[in-house]
Amino acid sequence: MAEISDLAPNAALNTARFPEGQLVPSLNNAARELEAILARWFLDTNGSVVTSGSANAYAILTNRAVPSYEAGLIFVVRFHQTNTGASTFKVNNLAVKPLKRHGGKDLAPGDIATGQIVIVAYNTAGDYFECIGIGDGAPVAPVYAVADLPSSPALGQLAFAHDGRKAGESEGNGTGVLCFYDGTAWRACDTGATVAA
């Protein structure tokens, strides 16, 4: 059975389903098979594949045939359990491979949360699966002084107030706090109170 990785970028080379001189009655079956190839690929990259296995030893069963690990192999996967440290990833009946952060470092506890959808790509150079967007190069909240926090940001906007007070810190002695905008005020993530310096 052919899969999307078997299709050629040069249209003239895709003759397996549509050979020259093809009989008209065979066209509908060939077109349906091409649609099935696309559907199997789509299901493996739309977040509907859910991992199984134990925390830190994840496995998936794909919709398309994956005979080996190769460059360009990408899945969009929903994880069934939060990781608690370095992890592995297995596709179908193939060998278990390390599952790494973007950049090749081991996953840290909590890098992947239960229910999180992650883009997972096979890294041929390192012989591991890489979680795109997790780890090095991941987004960082913008940093402000409490007095300089934006006055009307988007609802749910995150920021780090470098002089904001955590629970138990006194006025003027804030060591910094992550905060969010709830539509009316900036709130400290640790207490929910209006952030203050």
NORLIN-V414786 format. One record per residue. N is the residue number from 1. RES is the residue in one small letter. SS is DSSP state (a for helix, b for strand, c for the rest). OMEGA is omega in whole degrees, 0 to 359 (none if undefined). Layout:
# NORLIN-V414786
{{N;RES;SS;OMEGA} {N;RES;SS;OMEGA}}
This chain:
# NORLIN-V414786
{{1;m;c;180} {2;a;c;176} {3;e;c;185} {4;i;a;180} {5;s;a;178} {6;d;a;181} {7;l;c;181} {8;a;c;176} {9;p;c;176} {10;n;c;185} {11;a;a;183} {12;a;a;181} {13;l;a;179} {14;n;c;185} {15;t;c;184} {16;a;c;182} {17;r;c;184} {18;f;c;181} {19;p;c;176} {20;e;c;178} {21;g;c;182} {22;q;c;178} {23;l;c;183} {24;v;a;182} {25;p;a;181} {26;s;a;183} {27;l;a;183} {28;n;a;178} {29;n;a;179} {30;a;a;179} {31;a;a;178} {32;r;a;179} {33;e;a;177} {34;l;a;176} {35;e;a;179} {36;a;a;176} {37;i;a;181} {38;l;a;181} {39;a;a;179} {40;r;a;177} {41;w;a;181} {42;f;a;181} {43;l;a;178} {44;d;a;183} {45;t;c;181} {46;n;c;178} {47;g;c;181} {48;s;c;176} {49;v;b;182} {50;v;b;179} {51;t;c;171} {52;s;b;181} {53;g;b;180} {54;s;b;176} {55;a;c;180} {56;n;c;176} {57;a;b;187} {58;y;b;178} {59;a;b;174} {60;i;b;169} {61;l;c;185} {62;t;c;175} {63;n;c;180} {64;r;c;176} {65;a;c;178} {66;v;c;185} {67;p;c;181} {68;s;c;175} {69;y;c;182} {70;e;c;179} {71;a;c;178} {72;g;c;180} {73;l;c;184} {74;i;b;174} {75;f;b;171} {76;v;b;195} {77;v;b;171} {78;r;b;183} {79;f;c;184} {80;h;c;181} {81;q;c;174} {82;t;c;177} {83;n;c;179} {84;t;c;179} {85;g;c;179} {86;a;c;188} {87;s;b;176} {88;t;b;183} {89;f;b;181} {90;k;b;178} {91;v;b;179} {92;n;c;180} {93;n;c;180} {94;l;c;183} {95;a;c;175} {96;v;c;179} {97;k;b;174} {98;p;b;174} {99;l;b;190} {100;k;b;171} {101;r;b;171} {102;h;b;182} {103;g;c;173} {104;g;c;178} {105;k;c;177} {106;d;b;175} {107;l;c;174} {108;a;c;178} {109;p;c;178} {110;g;c;177} {111;d;c;178} {112;i;c;180} {113;a;c;176} {114;t;c;180} {115;g;c;181} {116;q;c;175} {117;i;b;186} {118;v;b;171} {119;i;b;182} {120;v;b;182} {121;a;b;178} {122;y;b;179} {123;n;b;184} {124;t;c;182} {125;a;c;182} {126;g;c;182} {127;d;c;177} {128;y;b;173} {129;f;b;184} {130;e;b;177} {131;c;b;183} {132;i;b;178} {133;g;b;177} {134;i;b;178} {135;g;b;184} {136;d;c;180} {137;g;c;179} {138;a;c;181} {139;p;c;178} {140;v;c;178} {141;a;c;176} {142;p;b;184} {143;v;b;179} {144;y;b;162} {145;a;c;180} {146;v;a;182} {147;a;a;184} {148;d;a;178} {149;l;c;182} {150;p;c;185} {151;s;c;179} {152;s;c;179} {153;p;c;177} {154;a;c;176} {155;l;c;180} {156;g;c;179} {157;q;c;176} {158;l;b;175} {159;a;b;173} {160;f;b;177} {161;a;b;189} {162;h;c;176} {163;d;c;179} {164;g;c;183} {165;r;c;169} {166;k;c;177} {167;a;c;177} {168;g;c;179} {169;e;c;183} {170;s;c;181} {171;e;c;179} {172;g;c;182} {173;n;c;179} {174;g;c;180} {175;t;c;177} {176;g;c;181} {177;v;b;173} {178;l;b;181} {179;c;b;181} {180;f;b;179} {181;y;b;185} {182;d;c;180} {183;g;c;178} {184;t;c;183} {185;a;c;171} {186;w;b;183} {187;r;b;176} {188;a;b;182} {189;c;c;184} {190;d;c;183} {191;t;c;186} {192;g;c;179} {193;a;c;175} {194;t;b;184} {195;v;c;181} {196;a;c;179} {197;a;c;none}}
